[in-house]
């Protein structure tokens, strides 16, 4: 799991954190770009089933990406509410 699934979750998490950094003070733009990034990651993973995209499809990749998104979302909500709310 650490060798195959964790790297997908980490690149996904790093992309989300980069988008949050770039649009830190613009939450509406941040939301749009992050949702697009979610869709891009999921479509990329699912399109590996067709064989057009290199790689192997794995449900655990989607699970780990989802866990990373959920954890980052909770941390962001907790710290942003605490800082700005």
Biopython code that builds the backbone (N, CA, C, O; Angstrom):
import numpy as np
from Bio.PDB.StructureBuilder import StructureBuilder

atoms = [
    (1, "UNK", "N", (0.816, -1.195, 0.000)),
    (1, "UNK", "CA", (0.000, 0.000, 0.000)),
    (1, "UNK", "C", (0.856, 1.254, 0.000)),
    (1, "UNK", "O", (0.583, 2.192, -0.749)),
    (2, "UNK", "N", (1.876, 1.279, 0.821)),
    (2, "UNK", "CA", (2.717, 2.472, 0.886)),
    (2, "UNK", "C", (3.483, 2.703, -0.408)),
    (2, "UNK", "O", (3.739, 3.845, -0.789)),
    (3, "UNK", "N", (3.847, 1.623, -1.079)),
    (3, "UNK", "CA", (4.644, 1.747, -2.292)),
    (3, "UNK", "C", (3.802, 2.136, -3.500)),
    (3, "UNK", "O", (4.283, 2.866, -4.366)),
    (4, "UNK", "N", (2.570, 1.672, -3.580)),
    (4, "UNK", "CA", (1.776, 1.882, -4.783)),
    (4, "UNK", "C", (0.646, 2.892, -4.626)),
    (4, "UNK", "O", (0.359, 3.619, -5.577)),
    (5, "UNK", "N", (0.004, 2.968, -3.490)),
    (5, "UNK", "CA", (-1.163, 3.824, -3.327)),
    (5, "UNK", "C", (-0.850, 5.170, -2.705)),
    (5, "UNK", "O", (-1.496, 6.164, -3.039)),
    (6, "UNK", "N", (0.105, 5.229, -1.826)),
    (6, "UNK", "CA", (0.426, 6.480, -1.157)),
    (6, "UNK", "C", (0.959, 7.547, -2.109)),
    (6, "UNK", "O", (0.609, 8.713, -1.932)),
    (7, "UNK", "N", (1.787, 7.224, -3.111)),
    (7, "UNK", "CA", (2.243, 8.277, -4.032)),
    (7, "UNK", "C", (1.106, 8.971, -4.769)),
    (7, "UNK", "O", (1.163, 10.184, -4.973)),
    (8, "UNK", "N", (0.070, 8.231, -5.175)),
    (8, "UNK", "CA", (-1.074, 8.862, -5.827)),
    (8, "UNK", "C", (-1.779, 9.828, -4.883)),
    (8, "UNK", "O", (-2.162, 10.929, -5.279)),
    (9, "UNK", "N", (-1.945, 9.414, -3.648)),
    (9, "UNK", "CA", (-2.597, 10.285, -2.673)),
    (9, "UNK", "C", (-1.751, 11.525, -2.401)),
    (9, "UNK", "O", (-2.291, 12.616, -2.219)),
    (10, "UNK", "N", (-0.437, 11.364, -2.372)),
    (10, "UNK", "CA", (0.427, 12.513, -2.077)),
    (10, "UNK", "C", (0.480, 13.513, -3.228)),
    (10, "UNK", "O", (0.490, 14.719, -2.982)),
    (11, "UNK", "N", (0.514, 13.042, -4.493)),
    (11, "UNK", "CA", (0.516, 14.023, -5.584)),
    (11, "UNK", "C", (-0.812, 14.731, -5.642)),
    (11, "UNK", "O", (-0.863, 15.916, -5.973)),
    (12, "UNK", "N", (-1.888, 14.038, -5.329)),
    (12, "UNK", "CA", (-3.205, 14.653, -5.321)),
    (12, "UNK", "C", (-3.296, 15.702, -4.214)),
    (12, "UNK", "O", (-3.807, 16.801, -4.432)),
    (13, "UNK", "N", (-2.805, 15.362, -3.041)),
    (13, "UNK", "CA", (-2.810, 16.290, -1.914)),
    (13, "UNK", "C", (-1.928, 17.498, -2.191)),
    (13, "UNK", "O", (-2.303, 18.623, -1.858)),
    (14, "UNK", "N", (-0.768, 17.286, -2.791)),
    (14, "UNK", "CA", (0.122, 18.412, -3.085)),
    (14, "UNK", "C", (-0.501, 19.349, -4.103)),
    (14, "UNK", "O", (-0.316, 20.563, -4.009)),
    (15, "UNK", "N", (-1.238, 18.820, -5.076)),
    (15, "UNK", "CA", (-1.929, 19.675, -6.040)),
    (15, "UNK", "C", (-2.996, 20.522, -5.373)),
    (15, "UNK", "O", (-3.132, 21.707, -5.678)),
    (16, "UNK", "N", (-3.752, 19.923, -4.466)),
    (16, "UNK", "CA", (-4.787, 20.670, -3.751)),
    (16, "UNK", "C", (-4.170, 21.762, -2.890)),
    (16, "UNK", "O", (-4.667, 22.887, -2.857)),
    (17, "UNK", "N", (-3.104, 21.434, -2.205)),
    (17, "UNK", "CA", (-2.442, 22.431, -1.353)),
    (17, "UNK", "C", (-1.853, 23.569, -2.185)),
    (17, "UNK", "O", (-1.875, 24.724, -1.758)),
    (18, "UNK", "N", (-1.327, 23.250, -3.368)),
    (18, "UNK", "CA", (-0.804, 24.293, -4.248)),
    (18, "UNK", "C", (-1.923, 25.231, -4.695)),
    (18, "UNK", "O", (-1.746, 26.449, -4.705)),
    (19, "UNK", "N", (-3.058, 24.675, -5.059)),
    (19, "UNK", "CA", (-4.182, 25.516, -5.472)),
    (19, "UNK", "C", (-4.694, 26.366, -4.311)),
    (19, "UNK", "O", (-5.053, 27.527, -4.505)),
    (20, "UNK", "N", (-4.728, 25.805, -3.128)),
    (20, "UNK", "CA", (-5.149, 26.604, -1.960)),
    (20, "UNK", "C", (-4.150, 27.722, -1.676)),
    (20, "UNK", "O", (-4.546, 28.804, -1.241)),
    (21, "UNK", "N", (-2.885, 27.484, -1.912)),
    (21, "UNK", "CA", (-1.859, 28.511, -1.701)),
    (21, "UNK", "C", (-1.993, 29.633, -2.724)),
    (21, "UNK", "O", (-1.907, 30.809, -2.370)),
    (22, "UNK", "N", (-2.204, 29.277, -3.988)),
    (22, "UNK", "CA", (-2.268, 30.288, -5.039)),
    (22, "UNK", "C", (-3.473, 31.199, -4.849)),
    (22, "UNK", "O", (-3.347, 32.417, -4.975)),
    (23, "UNK", "N", (-4.636, 30.634, -4.550)),
    (23, "UNK", "CA", (-5.853, 31.417, -4.395)),
    (23, "UNK", "C", (-6.284, 31.476, -2.932)),
    (23, "UNK", "O", (-7.449, 31.235, -2.613)),
    (24, "UNK", "N", (-5.354, 31.793, -2.052)),
    (24, "UNK", "CA", (-5.623, 31.769, -0.619)),
    (24, "UNK", "C", (-6.704, 32.767, -0.221)),
    (24, "UNK", "O", (-7.593, 32.430, 0.561)),
    (25, "UNK", "N", (-6.642, 33.976, -0.740)),
    (25, "UNK", "CA", (-7.588, 35.013, -0.346)),
    (25, "UNK", "C", (-8.791, 35.120, -1.269)),
    (25, "UNK", "O", (-9.604, 36.031, -1.116)),
    (26, "UNK", "N", (-8.918, 34.207, -2.224)),
    (26, "UNK", "CA", (-10.055, 34.209, -3.138)),
    (26, "UNK", "C", (-10.755, 32.848, -3.052)),
    (26, "UNK", "O", (-10.495, 31.971, -3.875)),
    (27, "UNK", "N", (-11.628, 32.665, -2.078)),
    (27, "UNK", "CA", (-12.225, 31.340, -1.859)),
    (27, "UNK", "C", (-13.110, 30.856, -2.999)),
    (27, "UNK", "O", (-13.194, 29.650, -3.233)),
    (28, "UNK", "N", (-13.775, 31.766, -3.721)),
    (28, "UNK", "CA", (-14.630, 31.315, -4.826)),
    (28, "UNK", "C", (-13.793, 30.725, -5.955)),
    (28, "UNK", "O", (-14.118, 29.658, -6.476)),
    (29, "UNK", "N", (-12.717, 31.412, -6.337)),
    (29, "UNK", "CA", (-11.834, 30.892, -7.371)),
    (29, "UNK", "C", (-11.151, 29.614, -6.894)),
    (29, "UNK", "O", (-10.984, 28.665, -7.660)),
    (30, "UNK", "N", (-10.764, 29.598, -5.636)),
    (30, "UNK", "CA", (-10.127, 28.420, -5.052)),
    (30, "UNK", "C", (-11.041, 27.211, -5.158)),
    (30, "UNK", "O", (-10.597, 26.120, -5.515)),
    (31, "UNK", "N", (-12.308, 27.402, -4.851)),
    (31, "UNK", "CA", (-13.276, 26.306, -4.890)),
    (31, "UNK", "C", (-13.416, 25.748, -6.308)),
    (31, "UNK", "O", (-13.433, 24.533, -6.501)),
    (32, "UNK", "N", (-13.516, 26.633, -7.290)),
    (32, "UNK", "CA", (-13.680, 26.193, -8.679)),
    (32, "UNK", "C", (-12.474, 25.381, -9.135)),
    (32, "UNK", "O", (-12.639, 24.312, -9.723)),
    (33, "UNK", "N", (-11.278, 25.864, -8.876)),
    (33, "UNK", "CA", (-10.080, 25.162, -9.315)),
    (33, "UNK", "C", (-9.879, 23.845, -8.579)),
    (33, "UNK", "O", (-9.404, 22.873, -9.168)),
    (34, "UNK", "N", (-10.228, 23.804, -7.320)),
    (34, "UNK", "CA", (-10.064, 22.559, -6.559)),
    (34, "UNK", "C", (-11.059, 21.508, -7.028)),
    (34, "UNK", "O", (-10.701, 20.335, -7.126)),
    (35, "UNK", "N", (-12.285, 21.890, -7.316)),
    (35, "UNK", "CA", (-13.261, 20.934, -7.843)),
    (35, "UNK", "C", (-12.795, 20.412, -9.206)),
    (35, "UNK", "O", (-12.919, 19.220, -9.486)),
    (36, "UNK", "N", (-12.267, 21.289, -10.042)),
    (36, "UNK", "CA", (-11.730, 20.849, -11.338)),
    (36, "UNK", "C", (-10.561, 19.891, -11.139)),
    (36, "UNK", "O", (-10.413, 18.931, -11.895)),
    (37, "UNK", "N", (-9.739, 20.140, -10.142)),
    (37, "UNK", "CA", (-8.609, 19.249, -9.865)),
    (37, "UNK", "C", (-9.099, 17.893, -9.368)),
    (37, "UNK", "O", (-8.538, 16.860, -9.735)),
    (38, "UNK", "N", (-10.142, 17.887, -8.534)),
    (38, "UNK", "CA", (-10.743, 16.625, -8.093)),
    (38, "UNK", "C", (-11.210, 15.817, -9.302)),
    (38, "UNK", "O", (-10.909, 14.630, -9.428)),
    (39, "UNK", "N", (-11.944, 16.479, -10.180)),
    (39, "UNK", "CA", (-12.466, 15.793, -11.364)),
    (39, "UNK", "C", (-11.339, 15.296, -12.259)),
    (39, "UNK", "O", (-11.410, 14.189, -12.793)),
    (40, "UNK", "N", (-10.306, 16.102, -12.425)),
    (40, "UNK", "CA", (-9.185, 15.704, -13.263)),
    (40, "UNK", "C", (-8.510, 14.455, -12.701)),
    (40, "UNK", "O", (-8.189, 13.538, -13.458)),
    (41, "UNK", "N", (-8.292, 14.405, -11.408)),
    (41, "UNK", "CA", (-7.657, 13.251, -10.786)),
    (41, "UNK", "C", (-8.488, 11.989, -10.902)),
    (41, "UNK", "O", (-7.961, 10.915, -11.190)),
    (42, "UNK", "N", (-9.786, 12.119, -10.679)),
    (42, "UNK", "CA", (-10.671, 10.954, -10.754)),
    (42, "UNK", "C", (-10.798, 10.477, -12.198)),
    (42, "UNK", "O", (-10.764, 9.273, -12.454)),
    (43, "UNK", "N", (-10.944, 11.398, -13.136)),
    (43, "UNK", "CA", (-11.042, 11.014, -14.545)),
    (43, "UNK", "C", (-9.750, 10.360, -15.010)),
    (43, "UNK", "O", (-9.782, 9.378, -15.752)),
    (44, "UNK", "N", (-8.617, 10.895, -14.581)),
    (44, "UNK", "CA", (-7.335, 10.299, -14.950)),
    (44, "UNK", "C", (-7.233, 8.866, -14.432)),
    (44, "UNK", "O", (-6.775, 7.974, -15.145)),
    (45, "UNK", "N", (-7.652, 8.656, -13.215)),
    (45, "UNK", "CA", (-7.571, 7.313, -12.626)),
    (45, "UNK", "C", (-8.546, 6.355, -13.302)),
    (45, "UNK", "O", (-8.185, 5.215, -13.595)),
    (46, "UNK", "N", (-9.761, 6.793, -13.551)),
    (46, "UNK", "CA", (-10.756, 5.922, -14.172)),
    (46, "UNK", "C", (-10.422, 5.649, -15.639)),
    (46, "UNK", "O", (-10.698, 4.560, -16.143)),
    (47, "UNK", "N", (-9.833, 6.624, -16.324)),
    (47, "UNK", "CA", (-9.504, 6.418, -17.737)),
    (47, "UNK", "C", (-8.387, 5.398, -17.929)),
    (47, "UNK", "O", (-8.145, 4.962, -19.055)),
    (48, "UNK", "N", (-7.710, 5.013, -16.871)),
    (48, "UNK", "CA", (-6.710, 3.955, -16.985)),
    (48, "UNK", "C", (-7.360, 2.606, -17.285)),
    (48, "UNK", "O", (-6.683, 1.677, -17.725)),
    (49, "UNK", "N", (-8.651, 2.494, -17.054)),
    (49, "UNK", "CA", (-9.371, 1.261, -17.388)),
    (49, "UNK", "C", (-9.410, 1.034, -18.901)),
    (49, "UNK", "O", (-9.376, -0.107, -19.362)),
    (50, "UNK", "N", (-9.483, 2.117, -19.668)),
    (50, "UNK", "CA", (-9.591, 1.981, -21.119)),
    (50, "UNK", "C", (-8.271, 1.608, -21.773)),
    (50, "UNK", "O", (-8.266, 1.089, -22.889)),
    (51, "UNK", "N", (-7.168, 1.856, -21.113)),
    (51, "UNK", "CA", (-5.866, 1.551, -21.678)),
    (51, "UNK", "C", (-5.263, 2.698, -22.466)),
    (51, "UNK", "O", (-4.129, 2.587, -22.933)),
    (52, "UNK", "N", (-5.985, 3.798, -22.629)),
    (52, "UNK", "CA", (-5.459, 4.955, -23.348)),
    (52, "UNK", "C", (-4.469, 5.752, -22.509)),
    (52, "UNK", "O", (-3.581, 6.411, -23.051)),
    (53, "UNK", "N", (-4.616, 5.694, -21.212)),
    (53, "UNK", "CA", (-3.727, 6.381, -20.279)),
    (53, "UNK", "C", (-2.829, 5.320, -19.650)),
    (53, "UNK", "O", (-3.317, 4.282, -19.202)),
    (54, "UNK", "N", (-1.519, 5.573, -19.613)),
    (54, "UNK", "CA", (-0.648, 4.556, -19.006)),
    (54, "UNK", "C", (-0.896, 4.421, -17.505)),
    (54, "UNK", "O", (-1.212, 5.396, -16.822)),
    (55, "UNK", "N", (-0.751, 3.226, -17.020)),
    (55, "UNK", "CA", (-0.951, 2.955, -15.605)),
    (55, "UNK", "C", (-1.975, 1.862, -15.416)),
    (55, "UNK", "O", (-2.592, 1.387, -16.370)),
    (56, "UNK", "N", (-2.139, 1.477, -14.183)),
    (56, "UNK", "CA", (-3.116, 0.443, -13.859)),
    (56, "UNK", "C", (-4.159, 1.017, -12.917)),
    (56, "UNK", "O", (-3.828, 1.678, -11.932)),
    (57, "UNK", "N", (-5.405, 0.761, -13.224)),
    (57, "UNK", "CA", (-6.497, 1.221, -12.379)),
    (57, "UNK", "C", (-6.514, 0.413, -11.090)),
    (57, "UNK", "O", (-6.319, -0.803, -11.099)),
    (58, "UNK", "N", (-6.752, 1.107, -9.983)),
    (58, "UNK", "CA", (-6.833, 0.440, -8.692)),
    (58, "UNK", "C", (-7.831, 1.196, -7.821)),
    (58, "UNK", "O", (-7.754, 2.417, -7.677)),
    (59, "UNK", "N", (-8.753, 0.459, -7.252)),
    (59, "UNK", "CA", (-9.731, 1.087, -6.370)),
    (59, "UNK", "C", (-9.061, 1.698, -5.137)),
    (59, "UNK", "O", (-9.536, 2.698, -4.600)),
    (60, "UNK", "N", (-7.972, 1.103, -4.699)),
    (60, "UNK", "CA", (-7.283, 1.644, -3.528)),
    (60, "UNK", "C", (-6.670, 3.012, -3.810)),
    (60, "UNK", "O", (-6.547, 3.836, -2.903)),
    (61, "UNK", "N", (-6.282, 3.259, -5.066)),
    (61, "UNK", "CA", (-5.803, 4.599, -5.411)),
    (61, "UNK", "C", (-6.901, 5.629, -5.182)),
    (61, "UNK", "O", (-6.667, 6.681, -4.588)),
    (62, "UNK", "N", (-8.091, 5.317, -5.655)),
    (62, "UNK", "CA", (-9.217, 6.230, -5.437)),
    (62, "UNK", "C", (-9.533, 6.378, -3.955)),
    (62, "UNK", "O", (-9.859, 7.472, -3.494)),
    (63, "UNK", "N", (-9.438, 5.285, -3.208)),
    (63, "UNK", "CA", (-9.697, 5.343, -1.771)),
    (63, "UNK", "C", (-8.679, 6.234, -1.071)),
    (63, "UNK", "O", (-9.054, 7.079, -0.258)),
    (64, "UNK", "N", (-7.403, 6.058, -1.376)),
    (64, "UNK", "CA", (-6.382, 6.862, -0.728)),
    (64, "UNK", "C", (-6.477, 8.328, -1.139)),
    (64, "UNK", "O", (-6.248, 9.219, -0.322)),
    (65, "UNK", "N", (-6.814, 8.579, -2.399)),
    (65, "UNK", "CA", (-7.007, 9.961, -2.834)),
    (65, "UNK", "C", (-8.186, 10.579, -2.094)),
    (65, "UNK", "O", (-8.128, 11.741, -1.690)),
    (66, "UNK", "N", (-9.243, 9.817, -1.916)),
    (66, "UNK", "CA", (-10.406, 10.298, -1.176)),
    (66, "UNK", "C", (-10.094, 10.564, 0.288)),
    (66, "UNK", "O", (-10.571, 11.546, 0.856)),
    (67, "UNK", "N", (-9.299, 9.700, 0.899)),
    (67, "UNK", "CA", (-8.903, 9.905, 2.294)),
    (67, "UNK", "C", (-8.059, 11.172, 2.423)),
    (67, "UNK", "O", (-8.229, 11.944, 3.366)),
    (68, "UNK", "N", (-7.152, 11.380, 1.471)),
    (68, "UNK", "CA", (-6.329, 12.591, 1.496)),
    (68, "UNK", "C", (-7.159, 13.849, 1.337)),
    (68, "UNK", "O", (-6.927, 14.842, 2.027)),
    (69, "UNK", "N", (-8.130, 13.812, 0.429)),
    (69, "UNK", "CA", (-9.016, 14.961, 0.213)),
    (69, "UNK", "C", (-9.860, 15.219, 1.456)),
    (69, "UNK", "O", (-10.025, 16.368, 1.866)),
    (70, "UNK", "N", (-10.388, 14.174, 2.050)),
    (70, "UNK", "CA", (-11.219, 14.322, 3.245)),
    (70, "UNK", "C", (-10.416, 14.913, 4.399)),
    (70, "UNK", "O", (-10.879, 15.830, 5.077)),
    (71, "UNK", "N", (-9.214, 14.387, 4.621)),
    (71, "UNK", "CA", (-8.375, 14.910, 5.704)),
    (71, "UNK", "C", (-7.966, 16.347, 5.470)),
    (71, "UNK", "O", (-7.978, 17.158, 6.396)),
    (72, "UNK", "N", (-7.606, 16.666, 4.247)),
    (72, "UNK", "CA", (-7.209, 18.044, 3.936)),
    (72, "UNK", "C", (-8.398, 18.976, 4.071)),
    (72, "UNK", "O", (-8.251, 20.096, 4.559)),
    (73, "UNK", "N", (-9.571, 18.534, 3.647)),
    (73, "UNK", "CA", (-10.767, 19.362, 3.767)),
    (73, "UNK", "C", (-11.125, 19.650, 5.218)),
    (73, "UNK", "O", (-11.507, 20.768, 5.563)),
    (74, "UNK", "N", (-10.998, 18.635, 6.063)),
    (74, "UNK", "CA", (-11.278, 18.851, 7.489)),
    (74, "UNK", "C", (-10.279, 19.814, 8.114)),
    (74, "UNK", "O", (-10.660, 20.715, 8.861)),
    (75, "UNK", "N", (-9.005, 19.622, 7.808)),
    (75, "UNK", "CA", (-7.988, 20.528, 8.350)),
    (75, "UNK", "C", (-8.186, 21.951, 7.849)),
    (75, "UNK", "O", (-8.056, 22.906, 8.615)),
    (76, "UNK", "N", (-8.497, 22.096, 6.574)),
    (76, "UNK", "CA", (-8.712, 23.425, 6.015)),
    (76, "UNK", "C", (-9.914, 24.092, 6.664)),
    (76, "UNK", "O", (-9.859, 25.266, 7.028)),
    (77, "UNK", "N", (-10.991, 23.347, 6.805)),
    (77, "UNK", "CA", (-12.198, 23.916, 7.415)),
    (77, "UNK", "C", (-11.943, 24.308, 8.866)),
    (77, "UNK", "O", (-12.379, 25.369, 9.312)),
    (78, "UNK", "N", (-11.246, 23.462, 9.594)),
    (78, "UNK", "CA", (-10.969, 23.750, 10.999)),
    (78, "UNK", "C", (-10.075, 24.974, 11.149)),
    (78, "UNK", "O", (-10.374, 25.861, 11.949)),
    (79, "UNK", "N", (-8.983, 25.033, 10.392)),
    (79, "UNK", "CA", (-8.044, 26.136, 10.547)),
    (79, "UNK", "C", (-8.556, 27.438, 9.948)),
    (79, "UNK", "O", (-8.269, 28.507, 10.487)),
    (80, "UNK", "N", (-9.306, 27.382, 8.850)),
    (80, "UNK", "CA", (-9.815, 28.615, 8.251)),
    (80, "UNK", "C", (-10.929, 29.197, 9.094)),
    (80, "UNK", "O", (-11.018, 30.417, 9.230)),
    (81, "UNK", "N", (-11.786, 28.357, 9.666)),
    (81, "UNK", "CA", (-12.833, 28.865, 10.544)),
    (81, "UNK", "C", (-12.201, 29.485, 11.781)),
    (81, "UNK", "O", (-12.653, 30.523, 12.264)),
    (82, "UNK", "N", (-11.172, 28.855, 12.281)),
    (82, "UNK", "CA", (-10.484, 29.356, 13.465)),
    (82, "UNK", "C", (-9.755, 30.664, 13.179)),
    (82, "UNK", "O", (-9.716, 31.558, 14.025)),
    (83, "UNK", "N", (-9.175, 30.773, 11.978)),
    (83, "UNK", "CA", (-8.381, 31.950, 11.632)),
    (83, "UNK", "C", (-9.236, 33.117, 11.170)),
    (83, "UNK", "O", (-9.008, 34.250, 11.593)),
    (84, "UNK", "N", (-10.215, 32.863, 10.312)),
    (84, "UNK", "CA", (-10.988, 33.946, 9.720)),
    (84, "UNK", "C", (-12.390, 34.074, 10.273)),
    (84, "UNK", "O", (-13.052, 35.086, 10.044)),
    (85, "UNK", "N", (-12.856, 33.073, 10.996)),
    (85, "UNK", "CA", (-14.259, 33.115, 11.416)),
    (85, "UNK", "C", (-14.375, 33.422, 12.825)),
    (85, "UNK", "O", (-15.485, 33.498, 13.351)),
]
sb = StructureBuilder()
sb.init_structure("model")
sb.init_model(0)
sb.init_chain("A")
sb.init_seg("    ")
for serial, (resi, resn, name, xyz) in enumerate(atoms, 1):
    if name == "N":
        sb.init_residue(resn, " ", resi, " ")
    sb.init_atom(name, np.array(xyz, "f"), 0.0, 1.0, " ", f" {name:<3s}", serial, name[0])
structure = sb.get_structure()
